[in-house]
């Protein structure tokens, strides 16, 4: 199959690599324009562009996919299939209509669950026990195309968004290849609209911890918002990111038993070498690693010693 690949980040690049190494032919890659990024505002090149250039694959970086010159170029390449992964823009009808085998997308959820920008994060935050990868035909509605194939994956109790994403990056490329190899005979199935849920874009505000929630909910928030925006609270007016936590539901520590706590949510109940135990709306939360604003990440015990955190302090 002659393929034109659309994508940008390392998740997309992992799948691009598998296509390059396969019997299929990647004719070209389409990726967003290079943009300044970070404190130094250095021009950042996408992972997809780097991989393509390493393999001498032509790269297109259109500002708009509706540019007549871009559409003409795509038609001229005579690709049989468009593969779109983490590209960040909708493909207009003029582009979708070009390849004879259509355009397909790899989405990190079991659609129709978790349509949108952050399916991995929201699956962890919401305490799902299972997620997966869907390969779908692309239409003009977000993540709403007919499903060609799906692969389920368990979400383990100690999973974070990065660990789950890493497993998908490891297993997804081979799954994509198997799906493409089955085209065009693969039967597509329409998504059940009654089961649709959404995974909206993450925001910094989402990370602020509401201590009135249960310890398990807070634990899932911490794990689901790694590495950005991160779950956080405030200590003496400074943002304190919570990097690692543990709850009673995930261990046999009596001190982390579930149920009402006599202290107001967010109150420090105990400190020790294992970390800081904080009351929540239901149960206790063990904080094991933190990152204070304008400081460095550290284990919670070191934070207690270095910042004089006392039992009875209430995080805000």
N, C-alpha and C positions, 0 to 999 in steps of 0.2 A: 504494500500500500504506500502511495506517495502522500506524505503528510506535511501540512503546514501547522506549526505549533504556536500557540498563543499562551504567554505566561510571564511571570516576573520573579517570584520569590524562590527560596530553596526547596519548598514543597513541590513547586512546578518543575524546578531543575532536576530533582530526583527522578521524576517521571520522564523528562526529556532525555536524560542520560540513558534510560532503559530503551527508549525508542531508537536512539542513535546506535546503541549496541545490538539492536535486533536486526531482523531481515528487512524491516520496513525502511523506507528512505525519507528522511526529514529534509524537505526541499528548502524551507526557510523558517525563521522564527520571528514572531511579532511580540514586542515587549514595549512597555511605556518609555517615553523619552527620559534620558538621564536628567536627574535633578539634584541640586545641592541638598545635603543632608547633614544633620548633627551640628554640634557646637561650632566646628570649624567651617561648616557650610561647604564641605568638599563635594564635588560632583560624584554621586553614587551610581554605579553601574549595576543593573540587575543580575542576579545569579543566572538567569536564562541567557542573557546576552553574553556573559562570560563563557558559559558552556558552549554556546553556539560558535563564538569566535574561536575557541580552542579547537573546534572541529571543522572550521572553515565553512560554516553554514551561514548564508546571507541573513542579515538582521534588518527588519523594518521597525521603525519607532515613530509611527504616525501620531500627531497630536489628536486627530479625529479619524475614526474609522470610516467616516463618510467622505473623506477626501477622494475626489474622482481619480487622481493619480494612483492612490493606494489601491482602490478597487480594481483599476486597470491592471496594476502589477500582480495582484492576487489572481486575477483571471488568467493572466499570461503564464503563471507558474504551472497551471493545470494540475493542481493537487487534487487527490481523490477524497481526502478527509481533512477536516480541521479538528485539532485537539486543543481544547481550551482549559487551562488549569490556573487558578489564582491570577487571572489577568487583570481584574479590577474594573472592567468596562463591559457594558452590554454590546454584543455584536448586532449591528443593524441588519434588517432584512436583506439589504443589498449584498452584505457579506455572507450571511447564512445561506443564501441561495447559490453561492458560487460552487462549492464542491459537490460532486455527484453523490457521494455517500454522506453528505451533511456534515454537521459539526457536533462533536460530543464533548462532554465536560466530566471531570472527576470531582465529586463533592464529598466532603468529609462527614457524612452522616447517612443514616438510613432514611432517605427521602420517602415520604413527604415531611418527616420530622426535621426540624432545624434547618429550614431554608435561611440563607442569609450569610453574613460576613464572618461569623464566629461560631460555627457549629461545634467545634471541639470544646471550646471554653464553656459554652452553655450546657453541653451534655454533662460536663464535670460539675458545674455549679448546681445544676438541678438534680444531681444525684442519680443519674441514669446508670443502670447496670450494664447496658449494652449500647453500642453505637456501631458505626461501620463506614463503608465506602460505597458510594453509588456512582455508576457511570450512566449518564443520561444523554438523550438527544437534546440539543439546545433549541429553545424557542425564544420568543421575545419577552417572556415573563421570567422573573428571577427564580432560578432553580426549579422550574415547574415542568420541564420537559419529560417525555416518556422515559421510563427506566429500562435500560438495556441489561444491566447486571448489578447485583449487590453482594457485598461480602460483610458479614457481621463480625464484630470484635467485642470482646468483653472489656468493661471498664473495671479495673482492679481497685481495691480499696486504697491502695497507696499511689494510684495514678495521679499525675498532675497533667495540666494541659500540654506541657512540653513532652512528657513521657508518652502520652497517648499519640501525640502528633508524630513523634519519632517512630512509633510502631507503624503508623499509617504510611509514613515515608518509606519504611522498609518493605512493607507488604503490598502497598498500593501499585507500584510500577509493574510488577509481574501480573497483578490482577488486570490492570489496564491492557497489557499485551494480550492476555487470554481473551479479553472482550473484543479487542480489535481483530484478532485472528478469527473470531466467530462472525464477523460482519461479512456480507450483508444479511446472512441468514438468521441473525439473532432477533428473536421476537421482542419487541418493545411493549411495555405495559404502562398504561396511563396511571398517574399518581392519584390516590384517593384524596380528594379535596377535603373530606371530612376529618382527615387525620393531620392536616397541615399545622405545623408549629414553626416559630421563627427564632432565629439566632441573630439579633441585631448587632450592629457594630459596638465594640467595647468603648467605654468612656472612662475618663479618670474618676469621675464622680461615683461610678459604680463600685469602685474599690473601697469606699469608706465603710468601715465595719459598723454595723448596728448591733451593739452588744446585747440588745433585747432579744435577738434571734437565738436559736438553739446553738449549742456548741457544734453540732454536726453541720448545720447550715453554714456557720462561719468557717469551719474547716473546709468545706467544699468551695466556698468563695476564695479562700486562700489558694487552694490548689488549682482552681479554675482560672484565676486571673494571673497566673504566672505565664510569661515573665513581665507582661505589661497589661493593665496599668498597675497590677499588684494590689493586694488588700492592705489597708492601712488604718491606723488610728492616730491620735495625737498625744504626745507626752511633753508637758511643759511648753506648749505652743509650737512644737516641732512635729513634723510628720514622722511617724514611726511605721515603717513597712514591716508587716509580719510575713516572714519568709517560710517558716516551717512550724506546723502545729500538730497536735495529736489529741484525739478525743477518746472517751471511754468505749464508744462503739467499735473502735478499731484496736483496742488493746484490753488487757485485764487489770489495769491499774485501778485499785479501789478509789483512789483520790479523784478519779475522773468519772465517777458514777453519774448517770443521767438523773434528771429530776430537778425540782426547784432548789434554788440556793438561797440561803438566808440573807446574803449580801446583794446590793444593787448590781445589775449587770454591768460588767466592765471593771469590777473591783478586783484588785490583786488579793488573792487568798493565801498564797504561799509562794516562797521563792526557795530555790535550792539548786544543786548541781544539775538536775535534770531540766531545769527551766523555770518558768513562771506560770503558776496556775491562776486563771482568771475566771470569775463567775460570768455566766451568760444567762439568757432568758430561760434556758433549760439545760442544766448541766454545767460542767466545768471544762475549760479549754487549757491545754498545756502548750505554752508558747516556747519553742525550742531555738528559734533563730530569728533575728530582727535586723533591721537596717535603719538607723536614725538619720534623719536629714542632716546633710553636711558632715556625715561620718562614714564609717565603713561597715559592711555587714559583719555581724558577730553572733556568737551563741548567746542565748538569753541570760545565762549565768554571768557571763562577762559583762553584759549590759547592766545587770543588777549591781555589780560591784563598781563599775565605772561611772554609773549615773545615779547611784544612791536611790534606787527604786525600792520603796517600802511597801510592806503589807498594808493594805487599806487604801492605797492609791487607786483612784478611779480614772481609767482611760476615757478620753472623750472622742 
